Amino acid sequence: MGYTLKLINLLTIIFCILFTITSCSRGDENNYSADIIIYGGTSAAITAAVEAVQSGKTVLVVSPDKHLGGLSSGGLGFTDTGDKSTIGGLSREFYHRVWLHYNDSAAWKWQKHSEFGNKGQGTVAMDGENRTMWIFEPHVAEQVFEDFIAENKITVLRNEWLDRTNGLVKENGKIVSFKTLSGKTFSGKMFIDATYEGDLMAAAGVTYHVGREACSVYNETWNGVQAEVFQHGHHFKDQIDPYKIPGKPESGLLYGISPEPIAPNCSGDNKIQAYCFRLCMSSNPDNLVPFPKPENYDPANYELLGRVFDAGWREWFDKFDLIPNRKTDTNNHGPFSSDFIGMNYDYPEASYERRKEIIQEHENYQKGLLYYVANDPRVPKEIHEEMQKWGLAKDEFTENGNWSRQLYIREARRMIGVYVTTENDVLAKREVPQPVGMGSYAMDSHNAQRYVTSEGFVQDEGDIGVSPEAPYSISYGSIIPKKEECTNLLVPVCVSSSHIAYGSIRMEPVFLILGQSAAVAACNAIDGGIGVQDVDYNVLKEMLKKKNQVLKLQ
C-alpha cells in the first residue's frame, strides 16, 4: 500500500512538472506558450499579469521595454487621479505599496518627510487614513512593479519587439501566436495588448482610429478642431508675431509653427495631442546634474518662447510639481513649453526606426528648451537665475543619462471595438453598459497644432479640459474588439474611445484598473472555452467585485 501511494505521489509530481512545462514553457529556446500572453511593459501589463497568475493561469509578459511600468515609472509621479474613490483592486494596491515605501524614514534621503508638504491632486499626497500615496519618485514606482513580478513569479521577456510585418498568426478569428524580431514565438489561449501604441491589436487586423474625429461622428461637442477654445492656460494670451523677422511674412515662420490654415471647428483630422517627457528634476545641489546641451542645439528654435517672455509671461515654474526628496514631475505649461506640438502625427503608425527618430527629436527639443532657459541671455534674469538652481535628478534613470526612458504617448491608435466610449459617456449623457472600471479625470487634451491666426498672430489649438460632474463607468465593450475581428484579444490601453473621451481615460490609475479587468475577463473566457465577446457579464461583474474593482459609485 505504501509503495502504491509513493508511486501515485511520484506520478502526480511528474504530471505537475509536465503540466507546468507545457502550459507556460518553451518547446525550444525560441518557442514559448502560456494561457495568457501579454504584450507590453506598461502599468496595465503588470496588473494584467498579476491578476492572471492570482487567478490560476499561466502568463508571459512580452515587453519591448527593458524597464517596467511605462509612464508610472517613467517620470509621471504626480498622478492624475481624479476621484480616488473610483480606484480599486490592484490599482489601489500599487498606490498602497507606494505609501508603505514612504512610510519608512529611510525613503527620505534628500528631504525630511516633514518638509514635503504633503499636497497633491485635491487631497493629501500621503493619505494615512486610506494608506495610499499618489505622488512618488520614478524609481519607487519601478520597484513596486518589479516586486509585483517577483512575488508572483511572473516571467518577463524584455526588449522583445513584435514583428509587425508578418509575425502574427491568426486562424478562425483567433490569434494563435506572434513572433518577435529576435525570432521568438509566443503561443497562447488569450492575448492582451497593453502597449501605448496598440501594435498587437493592429497586427491582428482589429479596426482602429488615429487622430481626431469630427464632432458629428459620435454626436460630440469637444472633438475635432477647437480653435479659440481656451480651457487651460496653454495658449498665447498676447499677440505674438510668428515670423522670423517681426512683421515680415516673407522671412518665414518661426520654428514649430505650421503654415497650414486652421480648419473649421469640430472638423476631424489626423492630428493627435502633443507628446513630451515628464521630467524628474532636482533642486538639491548634491543630487542634480546640470541640464545638458544637446547636439545640434539651436537657440533660434526657442525664439518664440523668448517673445512670450518679452510679453511679460512668467509662469515657467508653475508645473514643476513637487514629488518627494526635492524632486519634480515637470509637465508642459503655458503657450510654449515641453510639448513638442505637431511633431508626432506619424508616430502611431510609424516603423520602429521612425519612432526612435521621433523620440530622439522630442528629447533633443526638450533638452534644448531646458538648456535655453537655464543659459541663454535672452531669458529674463529672474527666470534664468532660478532655473540654474535646478537640474536633472542624479539618482533617477541613471543608465539613461538621468533622462526619462518613456516618452509620454498621450494617445496613438484607439480601437473601434464592441462599444466606443465618447464624451456622452464621460459627461453622463447616457448609461454605460457592462462597466469594468471607472474614470473621473477631465477630458484633457493637449494642443495638437500651432498655427497663424487670420489676424497674423501665433496661436495653439487643441487644448481642452472639460470635467465630468461625477465619475463615470467604462464599458467592457471598450476593451474588446468586435467579434468578427478577433475573439481572444483584450486591449486595456488603446481602448475603444473617441479622441476627446480618451483624454479622460488615458490616466495611469485607469490603465492599472483596466489591465486587471482585462485579465479577469481573459481567465473567464479560458475557463468557459469561449471568446471574450461571449463572457457572461453578470459572472464577470461578480468576479471583479471580489477583486475590489469599483464599477460604479452608488
Number of C-alpha atoms within 10 A of each C-alpha: 6 7 8 9 10 11 12 12 12 12 12 12 12 12 12 12 12 12 12 13 15 14 18 21 21 17 11 8 10 13 15 22 22 24 21 30 29 31 27 32 27 29 30 33 32 28 28 32 30 23 23 27 19 12 13 10 20 22 28 26 25 23 23 19 19 13 18 26 27 27 26 26 26 29 31 27 28 23 20 21 20 20 16 19 13 24 25 23 22 23 23 24 17 23 25 19 20 23 22 16 19 18 16 10 10 10 16 18 11 15 14 14 18 8 11 15 13 17 14 19 15 10 12 15 22 24 15 13 6 10 16 22 25 25 28 29 24 24 18 19 28 20 17 20 24 16 13 17 19 12 9 14 12 19 16 21 16 16 16 21 20 25 18 18 8 11 19 20 14 15 9 10 15 20 22 17 21 25 22 20 13 12 16 19 19 25 23 22 21 27 31 29 29 32 26 25 21 25 22 26 26 17 19 20 14 20 16 19 17 20 21 22 23 21 19 13 12 15 12 18 15 23 27 28 25 22 19 14 16 17 13 15 12 21 22 17 14 15 14 19 21 26 21 17 13 13 11 12 13 9 11 14 20 19 14 18 20 16 11 10 10 17 13 11 17 19 16 18 14 13 21 30 28 25 24 23 28 25 26 30 29 28 21 18 13 10 19 20 19 18 22 13 16 16 9 9 15 14 15 13 16 20 18 22 22 21 18 21 17 14 13 10 17 14 13 16 13 12 14 19 18 24 26 24 22 19 26 28 26 23 21 22 19 21 24 22 18 24 25 23 26 20 20 23 19 17 21 20 16 13 13 12 8 13 16 13 13 19 21 13 15 22 20 16 22 20 20 23 24 22 21 25 25 22 16 14 11 17 20 16 13 9 16 17 14 13 19 16 14 22 25 24 27 20 15 23 19 12 10 9 14 20 22 24 21 20 19 20 20 20 23 25 26 28 29 23 24 17 22 20 26 21 26 16 19 31 19 15 10 11 13 19 14 18 22 28 27 27 29 26 25 22 24 25 25 23 24 26 25 22 22 21 15 9 7 15 15 24 23 25 22 30 25 22 20 20 16 18 11 14 22 24 24 28 23 29 24 27 31 29 28 19 18 11 17 23 22 25 30 32 26 31 33 29 33 30 25 27 29 27 26 24 23 24 27 23 22 23 29 27 26 30 28 32 33 29 31 31 29 22 28 28 26 22 22 18 10 13 12 14 21 28 22 13 18 13 17 10 11 21 20 12 16 21 14 10 16 15 25 20 22 16 11 3
